[in-house]
Amino acid sequence: MDFYDRKRELESLTRSRINARKTPGFTVMAGRRRIGKTALLMESVKGQKYLYLFVSRQDEALLCAQFQKIAKEYLGLQIFGSIDRFRDLFEQLLIFSIKEPYTLIIDEFQDFERINPAIFGEIQNLWDQYQNQSKINFIACGSIYSMMMRIFENAKEPLFGRLTARIILKPFTVSVIKEILTAYNPRHTPEDLLCLYMIAGGIPKYISLLMDGGAVNKNKMLAMVTAVDSPFLSEGKDLLIAEFGKDYGTYFSILQLIAAGKNTQSEIDSIIGKNTGAYLVNLEKEYSLIIRSKPIFSKPESRNTHWKIGDNYLMFYFRFLYPNQGLIETGRLDMLRELLDRDYETYSGLILENYFREKLGEEERQTLIGNFWDRKGENEIDIVALNDLDKTAIVAEVKRNPRKINISTLIQKAAKIAKELAGYKVEYRGFSLKDM
């Protein structure tokens, strides 16, 4: 798949590289695995002098020996003798940059903590020592957002205050997803677009797997996902099991329940049989996998909370693939496809709501966007979007079939938030597949 989007990020990376010729730059880039961090970084250094190092989970001395070979190959930097501590290698890289400006990329930077937590303090000491001489453009890249932010933004951590730029890489927007699908299938239908968004979200790797694999319409996408050699069948487990460690079973059970619509802690606790509060907080804060959702206009202290999985693929995985591991392991993928087909319309209708929230957030002038439900979980409104600058609001209902949209009923539901909407010019709208 060709390289798409990321114009702002490329501009930021180019600016940092140019500025580093005068004073060293220290950029952090964070984003979930498969989101295209490495592809973006490689695009940003095309035609430039750079060194790319990947932190694999192995002994520090072995890692340094590997890095030495790469530094010689890409920079021509000959380091004599054996180096078994990263601090000694990093110092040589800083010294090299005094005469030869270049970009140093360290990928999966947060995994230094598993190898030797002292490395962060050693990097800080050397950075402070050489920052007036070095001309290095240093990029620390990581896939665990919470760990990366703690390393760089916690005042108690040694690298706090050293950053000159920060990039949090997000999934592709819905307009980019549509652009990619159009490039591969100019005659795609709204159903094809919804299916792509449902399975892959805006994750470049997943979109690439589908598009480059010829899965450019709904039927081919579902066929590829349920094929015997499909990478999607085990991706969720492969992505998360190492992060969760020995507690992965509980975390997976919670994610499965949320994907199945059990989205309050009380529901989850009653099924799992214990208090899951700490697990939910970890999934939200530590792993950035779930989102705490409250009705729009609710007070900060409100306990009227629903949990949802913030990643489309993982939502799909825990809704259809993880609960049906038995079918996958016994090779009954034909039955898995039957289950997908049976529940597709209902499930994709829920995903369609997320699509239009993203679409409105991208295309309209909005300062706040969300949805609404009352304390009983009733009178649900799919979209409430506010523009506090223009004092306008959009209240919308989302249905796959436009004939099922009832604006009169929507207006009646909106009466529940009439007080909060006072002063806004309100537009009532309906969104369906044809509006994608």
C-alpha positions in Angstrom: 0.0 0.0 0.0 1.2 3.5 -0.8 2.0 6.0 2.0 -1.1 8.0 2.9 -1.8 11.2 5.0 0.5 12.2 7.9 1.2 15.6 6.4 1.3 17.4 9.7 3.4 14.8 11.3 5.9 14.9 8.4 6.1 18.7 8.7 6.8 18.4 12.4 9.5 15.8 11.9 11.1 17.8 9.1 11.1 20.9 11.2 12.8 19.0 14.1 15.5 17.6 11.7 16.3 21.0 10.3 16.4 22.7 13.8 18.7 19.9 15.0 21.5 21.2 12.8 21.8 24.1 15.3 20.7 22.6 18.5 19.9 18.9 19.2 16.3 17.8 19.0 14.6 15.2 21.2 11.2 14.0 19.8 8.9 11.4 21.3 6.5 9.5 19.1 3.9 7.2 20.6 1.0 5.2 19.1 -0.4 1.7 19.3 1.3 -1.2 17.4 0.5 -1.4 13.6 -0.5 2.3 13.4 2.4 3.1 11.1 5.0 4.8 13.3 7.9 3.1 11.6 6.6 3.7 8.1 6.1 7.4 9.0 9.6 7.7 10.4 11.2 6.0 7.4 9.2 8.3 5.1 10.5 11.3 7.1 14.2 10.4 6.6 14.2 9.5 2.9 17.4 10.8 1.4 18.7 11.8 4.8 21.4 10.4 7.1 19.8 8.3 9.8 20.3 5.3 12.1 17.3 3.1 13.1 17.6 0.9 16.2 14.9 -1.4 17.4 14.9 -2.3 21.1 14.2 -6.0 21.3 13.8 -7.7 24.7 17.2 -9.3 25.2 20.3 -8.9 27.2 21.8 -5.4 27.2 25.2 -6.6 26.0 23.7 -8.6 23.1 21.6 -5.6 22.2 24.6 -3.3 22.2 26.6 -5.7 20.0 23.8 -5.7 17.5 23.5 -1.9 17.6 27.3 -1.6 17.0 27.0 -3.5 13.8 24.1 -1.4 12.6 25.9 1.8 13.4 28.9 0.8 11.3 26.7 -0.2 8.4 24.4 2.9 8.3 26.7 5.6 9.7 30.1 4.2 9.0 30.8 4.6 12.7 33.5 2.2 13.8 33.4 1.6 17.5 36.5 -0.4 18.6 36.2 -2.9 21.4 33.2 -4.6 22.9 30.5 -2.4 24.4 28.1 -4.1 26.8 26.3 -1.0 28.2 23.9 1.2 26.2 25.2 4.3 27.8 28.6 3.8 26.2 27.1 3.3 22.8 24.8 6.3 23.2 27.8 8.5 24.1 29.6 7.5 20.9 26.5 8.3 18.9 26.3 11.8 20.4 30.0 12.4 19.8 29.6 11.3 16.2 26.8 13.8 15.7 29.1 16.8 16.6 30.7 16.6 13.2 28.0 14.6 11.3 24.4 15.7 11.9 22.0 12.8 11.5 18.7 11.4 12.8 18.8 8.7 15.5 15.5 6.6 15.8 15.1 4.2 18.7 11.9 2.1 18.2 10.1 0.5 21.1 12.0 2.8 23.4 9.9 2.0 26.4 11.3 -1.6 26.4 14.6 -0.3 27.8 12.8 -0.5 31.1 12.6 -4.3 30.8 16.3 -4.5 29.8 17.8 -2.0 32.3 15.7 0.8 33.9 18.9 2.7 34.6 19.3 3.5 30.8 16.8 6.4 31.0 18.9 8.1 33.6 22.1 7.4 31.7 20.6 8.9 28.5 19.5 12.0 30.5 23.0 12.5 31.9 24.7 12.2 28.5 22.1 14.4 26.8 22.7 17.2 29.3 26.4 16.8 28.9 26.5 17.0 25.1 23.5 19.1 24.3 25.6 22.2 23.6 27.8 20.4 21.0 25.6 17.7 19.5 23.7 18.1 16.3 21.6 14.9 16.7 17.9 14.6 15.8 16.9 12.0 18.4 13.5 10.3 18.0 12.3 8.0 20.7 9.4 5.9 19.4 7.1 3.6 21.5 3.9 1.7 21.2 2.7 1.8 24.8 1.3 5.3 25.3 1.1 5.3 29.1 4.7 4.1 29.5 6.0 6.6 27.0 4.2 9.5 28.7 5.4 8.4 32.1 9.0 8.2 31.0 8.9 11.7 29.5 6.2 13.6 31.3 6.4 12.4 34.9 8.4 15.0 36.9 10.0 12.2 38.9 11.5 10.5 35.8 15.0 11.5 34.6 14.0 12.4 31.0 11.3 14.8 32.2 11.7 18.2 30.5 14.1 17.0 27.8 11.6 16.8 24.9 11.6 19.4 22.1 8.6 17.8 20.3 5.9 15.3 20.9 3.8 13.3 18.3 0.9 11.1 19.3 0.1 9.1 16.2 -3.6 8.5 15.7 -5.5 6.2 13.4 -6.4 7.4 9.9 -9.4 9.6 9.8 -12.6 8.3 8.0 -11.8 10.6 5.0 -8.4 8.9 4.6 -10.0 5.4 5.0 -12.4 6.3 2.2 -9.6 7.7 0.1 -7.7 4.5 0.3 -10.7 2.2 -0.4 -11.5 4.4 -3.4 -8.0 4.0 -4.8 -8.4 0.2 -4.6 -12.1 0.0 -5.5 -13.4 3.1 -7.2 -16.9 1.6 -7.4 -17.1 0.7 -3.7 -20.4 0.8 -2.0 -21.2 2.4 1.4 -21.4 -1.2 2.8 -17.9 -1.9 1.6 -16.7 1.3 3.4 -18.5 0.4 6.6 -17.1 -3.1 6.6 -13.5 -1.8 6.2 -14.0 0.7 9.0 -15.6 -2.0 11.2 -12.7 -4.5 10.8 -9.7 -2.2 10.5 -10.7 1.1 11.8 -8.0 3.6 10.8 -5.1 1.2 11.5 -2.8 1.3 8.4 -1.4 -2.2 8.8 -4.9 -3.8 8.8 -6.1 -1.7 5.9 -2.9 -2.6 4.0 -3.5 -6.3 4.7 -7.0 -6.2 3.3 -6.3 -3.9 0.3 -3.1 -5.6 -0.8 -4.8 -8.9 -0.3 -7.5 -8.0 -2.8 -10.2 -7.8 -0.1 -11.8 -4.6 -1.5 -15.5 -5.2 -0.9 -17.5 -6.5 2.0 -17.7 -10.1 1.0 -14.0 -10.4 0.2 -13.1 -8.7 3.5 -15.2 -11.1 5.6 -13.9 -14.0 3.6 -10.3 -12.9 4.2 -10.9 -12.4 8.0 -12.3 -15.9 8.3 -9.8 -17.7 6.0 -7.6 -20.4 7.4 -4.5 -18.3 7.0 -6.0 -15.1 8.2 -3.7 -12.9 10.3 -6.7 -11.3 11.9 -7.8 -14.5 13.7 -4.9 -14.3 16.2 -3.8 -10.7 16.0 -5.8 -9.6 19.1 -4.2 -12.2 21.3 -0.7 -11.7 19.8 -1.0 -8.0 20.4 -2.1 -8.0 24.0 -1.1 -11.2 25.8 2.5 -10.2 26.3 1.4 -6.8 27.7 -1.1 -8.2 30.2 1.1 -11.0 31.5 -0.3 -13.5 33.9 -3.6 -11.5 34.3 -4.4 -11.7 30.6 -7.4 -14.0 31.3 -9.2 -11.5 33.4 -8.4 -8.6 31.0 -9.6 -10.6 28.0 -12.8 -11.6 29.8 -13.5 -7.9 30.5 -12.9 -6.9 27.0 -15.1 -9.7 25.7 -17.9 -8.5 27.9 -17.6 -4.9 26.8 -17.6 -6.0 23.2 -20.8 -8.0 23.8 -22.5 -4.9 25.2 -21.9 -5.4 29.0 -20.5 -1.9 29.4 -21.1 -1.0 33.1 -18.8 -2.1 35.9 -21.8 -3.6 37.8 -22.6 -5.8 34.9 -19.0 -6.9 34.4 -18.5 -7.5 38.2 -21.6 -9.7 38.4 -20.5 -11.9 35.6 -16.8 -12.2 36.5 -17.6 -12.5 40.2 -15.2 -9.9 41.6 -14.6 -6.2 41.7 -13.0 -5.2 38.4 -12.5 -1.6 39.1 -8.7 -1.8 39.2 -8.6 -3.8 35.9 -10.9 -1.2 34.2 -8.6 1.6 35.3 -5.6 -0.2 34.0 -7.3 -0.9 30.7 -8.1 2.8 30.4 -4.9 4.5 31.9 -2.1 2.0 31.5 -3.0 0.3 28.2 -5.3 3.0 26.6 -7.6 0.3 25.3 -11.0 1.3 26.7 -12.7 4.7 27.0 -14.9 5.9 29.8 -18.0 7.3 28.2 -20.6 9.5 30.0 -23.7 11.2 28.6 -23.0 14.6 27.2 -23.7 17.4 29.7 -23.2 15.0 32.6 -21.4 16.3 35.7 -17.7 15.2 36.2 -18.6 13.3 39.3 -21.4 11.4 37.6 -21.3 7.6 37.9 -23.5 7.1 34.9 -20.5 5.6 33.0 -20.3 3.2 30.1 -17.1 1.5 29.0 -16.3 1.0 25.4 -13.3 -0.4 23.4 -11.7 2.5 21.6 -10.1 0.4 18.8 -12.3 -0.9 16.0 -10.3 -4.1 15.3 -10.0 -5.0 19.0 -13.8 -4.4 19.4 -14.3 -6.7 16.4 -11.9 -9.3 17.7 -13.4 -9.5 21.2 -17.0 -9.5 19.7 -16.5 -12.3 17.1 -13.1 -13.9 17.1 -12.0 -14.4 20.7 -15.3 -15.9 21.9 -15.2 -18.4 19.1 -11.7 -19.7 19.5 -13.1 -23.2 19.6 -14.4 -22.9 16.0 -11.1 -21.4 14.9 -9.0 -24.1 16.6 -11.1 -26.9 15.1 -11.1 -25.4 11.7 -14.8 -24.7 11.6 -14.3 -21.3 9.9 -17.4 -21.8 7.8 -19.4 -21.6 11.0 -17.5 -18.5 12.2 -18.5 -16.9 8.9 -22.1 -17.8 9.5 -22.0 -16.2 12.9 -20.5 -13.1 11.3 -23.2 -12.9 8.6 -25.9 -13.5 11.2 -24.9 -10.6 13.5 -23.3 -8.4 10.9 -26.3 -6.0 10.4 -26.9 -5.3 14.1 -23.2 -5.0 14.9 -22.3 -2.8 11.9 -25.2 -0.5 12.8 -23.5 0.3 16.2 -20.2 0.9 14.4 -21.9 3.2 12.0 -22.7 5.5 14.9 -18.9 5.8 15.7 -18.3 6.5 12.0 -20.5 9.5 11.9 -19.2 10.8 15.2 -15.8 10.8 13.7 -17.0 12.2 10.4 -18.8 15.1 12.1 -15.7 15.7 14.2 -13.6 15.9 11.1 -15.8 17.9 8.8 -17.9 20.2 11.0 -16.9 23.0 13.4 -17.4 21.2 16.7 -16.1 22.0 20.1 -17.8 19.0 21.8 -19.3 15.8 20.5 -20.8 12.8 22.2 -24.1 11.0 22.8 -26.8 11.0 25.4 -28.7 8.5 27.6 -30.7 9.0 30.8 -30.1 7.4 34.1 -32.3 4.4 33.2 -30.2 3.9 30.0 -33.2 5.1 27.9 -33.9 8.0 25.6 -30.7 7.4 23.8 -29.5 10.0 21.3 -26.8 8.8 19.0 -25.0 12.1 18.4 -25.0 15.5 20.1 -22.5 17.9 18.5 -21.9 21.4 19.8 -20.2 24.5 18.4 -19.7 26.9 21.3 -18.2 29.5 19.0 -21.2 29.7 16.7 -23.7 28.5 19.3 -25.0 25.8 17.0 -25.8 22.2 17.7 -26.5 19.0 15.7 -28.7 16.4 17.3 -28.7 13.2 15.1 -30.0 9.7 14.8 -28.0 7.0 13.0 -29.6 4.0 11.3 -28.3 1.8 8.5 -31.7 2.1 6.7 -32.7 5.7 6.2 -36.4 4.7 6.3 -36.0 3.8 10.0 -34.9 7.4 10.9 -37.7 9.2 12.8 -36.9 12.9 13.3 -40.1 13.5 15.4 -39.1 10.8 17.9 -35.6 12.3 17.9 -37.0 15.8 18.8 -39.0 14.2 21.7 -35.8 12.6 23.1 -34.0 15.9 22.8 -36.5 17.4 25.1 -34.6 15.7 27.9 -31.6 18.0 27.2 -33.6 21.1 26.3 -32.2 23.1 29.2 -28.6 22.4 28.1 -29.4 23.2 24.5 -31.0 26.5 25.3 -29.1 29.3 23.5 -28.0 27.0 20.6 -29.5 26.9 17.1 -30.3 23.2 16.9 -30.4 21.2 13.7 -32.0 17.7 13.8 -30.5 15.3 11.3 -30.6 11.6 10.3 -27.5 9.7 9.1 -27.6 6.4 7.2 -25.4 4.3 4.9 -26.1 6.6 2.0 -24.6 9.5 3.9 -21.2 7.9 4.3 
